[in-house]
């Protein structure tokens, strides 16, 4: 019983530290924060953020995970189709809307995914990113039996890589806010072409445009 209370207390403390880190990033000019400022704002010792997250990179990885978790939650609360392709584009739209709700903050978060160490990125953020697309694809097959097994195994990884690549271009200023949505949709459509029949290919091609 007491163990459950400790666990709950730790979860609340972790979320509080993340809330404050998020606010420091939103309020700051540089999109960063110091662990000393974080500890002071949270009213904890300097060692507490290290205790929960291991490093500043760990905190930023958890903020990135929270971003992906929120996108997943919004998607699940949406009107989900019984068609896998429709749901891939629904996920893409939810993601674009979420990122564009505060471009300055989410650029900082997406940038940190690329800058921080491999350990935090691979064990926390990458699996969650792939889970988004696995969730979208779970509604049904993609209309080509010969690629069905491949699509379940590899396509979530491919879509996650494509989505990450678009975000890197957006973070680096190679894509504007107004181009982001079209870049995501066009790139995902191109990735899906090899997994659908001819009729669906035509519809996917219609979604593609230069960005």
C-alpha positions in Angstrom: 0.0 0.0 0.0 2.7 2.4 1.0 4.7 1.4 -2.1 1.7 2.5 -4.3 1.6 5.8 -2.5 5.3 6.3 -3.1 4.9 5.4 -6.8 2.0 7.9 -7.2 4.0 10.6 -5.4 7.0 10.0 -7.7 4.7 10.2 -10.8 3.3 13.5 -9.6 6.8 14.8 -8.9 8.0 13.8 -12.4 5.1 15.4 -14.1 5.5 18.6 -12.0 9.2 18.8 -13.0 8.2 18.3 -16.7 5.5 21.0 -16.5 8.0 23.5 -15.1 10.6 22.6 -17.7 8.0 23.0 -20.4 7.1 26.4 -19.0 10.7 27.5 -18.8 11.2 26.6 -22.5 8.0 28.4 -23.5 8.9 31.5 -21.6 12.6 31.7 -22.5 14.1 33.4 -25.5 16.6 30.6 -26.3 14.2 27.7 -25.9 16.3 26.2 -23.2 16.7 26.1 -19.4 19.2 25.3 -16.7 18.8 22.6 -14.2 19.4 25.1 -11.4 16.6 27.3 -12.7 14.4 24.2 -13.0 15.1 23.0 -9.5 14.5 26.5 -8.1 11.2 26.9 -9.9 10.1 23.4 -8.8 11.1 24.0 -5.2 13.3 21.0 -5.1 17.0 20.3 -4.6 19.3 20.4 -7.6 19.8 16.6 -7.4 16.0 15.9 -7.8 15.8 16.4 -11.6 18.8 14.1 -11.9 17.2 11.5 -9.7 14.1 11.3 -11.8 15.5 11.9 -15.3 19.2 11.2 -15.2 20.2 14.3 -17.2 18.9 17.4 -19.0 18.7 15.3 -22.1 16.5 12.9 -20.2 14.1 15.7 -19.3 13.9 16.8 -22.9 13.4 13.3 -24.1 10.4 13.0 -21.7 9.0 16.2 -23.0 9.2 14.8 -26.6 7.6 11.6 -25.4 4.8 13.7 -23.8 4.3 15.5 -27.1 3.9 12.1 -28.9 1.6 10.8 -26.2 -0.6 13.8 -26.5 -0.8 13.4 -30.3 -1.8 9.7 -29.8 -4.5 10.7 -27.2 -6.0 13.3 -29.6 -6.0 10.8 -32.4 -7.8 8.2 -30.3 -10.4 10.7 -29.3 -11.0 11.5 -33.0 -13.4 9.9 -35.5 -11.3 7.0 -36.5 -12.1 5.3 -39.8 -12.1 1.6 -40.5 -9.6 2.2 -43.3 -5.9 2.2 -42.4 -4.8 4.7 -45.0 -7.5 7.2 -43.9 -6.2 6.8 -40.4 -2.6 7.4 -41.4 -3.6 10.8 -42.8 -5.8 11.4 -39.7 -2.7 10.9 -37.5 -0.7 13.1 -39.8 -3.3 15.9 -39.6 -3.5 15.5 -35.8 0.2 15.8 -35.5 0.5 18.8 -37.8 -2.3 20.6 -35.9 -0.6 19.8 -32.6 2.8 21.1 -33.7 1.4 24.2 -35.3 -0.5 25.1 -32.1 2.8 26.4 -30.7 5.5 26.3 -33.4 8.2 27.9 -31.3 7.9 25.4 -28.4 7.6 22.3 -30.6 10.5 23.3 -32.8 12.6 23.4 -29.6 11.3 19.9 -28.6 11.8 18.4 -32.0 15.3 19.9 -32.2 16.3 18.4 -28.9 15.4 14.9 -30.2 18.1 15.3 -32.8 20.7 17.0 -30.5 20.5 14.8 -27.4 22.1 11.5 -26.8 21.2 8.2 -28.5 20.2 6.4 -25.2 17.3 8.7 -24.3 16.2 9.1 -27.9 16.2 5.4 -28.8 14.7 3.9 -25.7 11.9 6.4 -25.2 11.1 8.6 -28.2 11.6 6.3 -31.2 9.3 3.5 -30.0 6.6 6.0 -29.2 6.9 7.6 -32.6 6.6 4.2 -34.3 3.6 3.4 -32.1 1.7 6.3 -33.5 1.8 4.8 -37.0 1.3 1.3 -35.8 -1.9 2.5 -34.1 -3.0 4.3 -37.3 -2.4 1.2 -39.4 -4.2 -1.2 -37.0 -7.6 -0.4 -38.5 -7.1 -2.9 -41.4 -5.0 -4.0 -44.3 -3.8 -1.8 -47.1 -5.6 -3.7 -49.9 -2.5 -5.7 -51.1 -2.3 -9.2 -49.5 1.2 -9.7 -50.8 2.5 -6.7 -48.8 0.3 -7.0 -45.7 2.9 -8.7 -43.6 5.6 -6.2 -44.7 3.3 -3.3 -43.9 2.7 -4.5 -40.4 6.4 -5.1 -39.7 8.2 -2.3 -41.5 5.7 0.4 -42.4 5.4 1.9 -38.9 9.2 2.3 -38.9 9.2 3.9 -42.4 6.4 6.3 -41.6 8.2 7.3 -38.4 11.5 7.9 -40.3 9.7 10.0 -42.9 7.8 12.0 -40.3 11.0 12.7 -38.4 12.8 13.8 -41.5 10.1 16.3 -42.3 10.3 17.6 -38.7 14.1 18.1 -39.0 13.6 20.2 -42.2 10.9 22.2 -40.3 13.1 22.7 -37.3 16.0 23.8 -39.5 13.9 26.3 -41.3 13.9 24.4 -44.6 10.1 24.2 -44.4 7.8 27.0 -43.2 4.9 26.5 -40.9 2.6 26.9 -43.9 4.4 24.1 -45.8 4.6 21.6 -42.9 1.2 20.0 -43.3 1.5 19.5 -47.1 5.1 18.2 -46.7 3.9 15.6 -44.2 0.9 14.5 -46.3 2.8 14.3 -49.6 5.7 12.4 -48.1 3.5 9.9 -46.3 1.5 9.4 -49.5 4.6 8.6 -51.4 5.7 6.1 -48.8 2.4 4.3 -48.9 2.4 3.9 -52.7 4.3 0.6 -52.7 1.8 -1.0 -50.2 -1.5 -0.5 -52.0 -3.3 -1.6 -55.1 -3.6 0.5 -58.3 -6.9 2.1 -57.3 -5.6 3.3 -54.0 -2.3 4.4 -55.7 -4.3 7.0 -57.8 -5.8 8.4 -54.7 -2.5 8.6 -52.9 -0.9 10.3 -55.9 -3.7 12.9 -55.9 -2.6 13.8 -52.3 1.0 14.5 -53.5 2.3 17.9 -54.4 5.5 19.9 -54.5 6.4 21.6 -51.3 
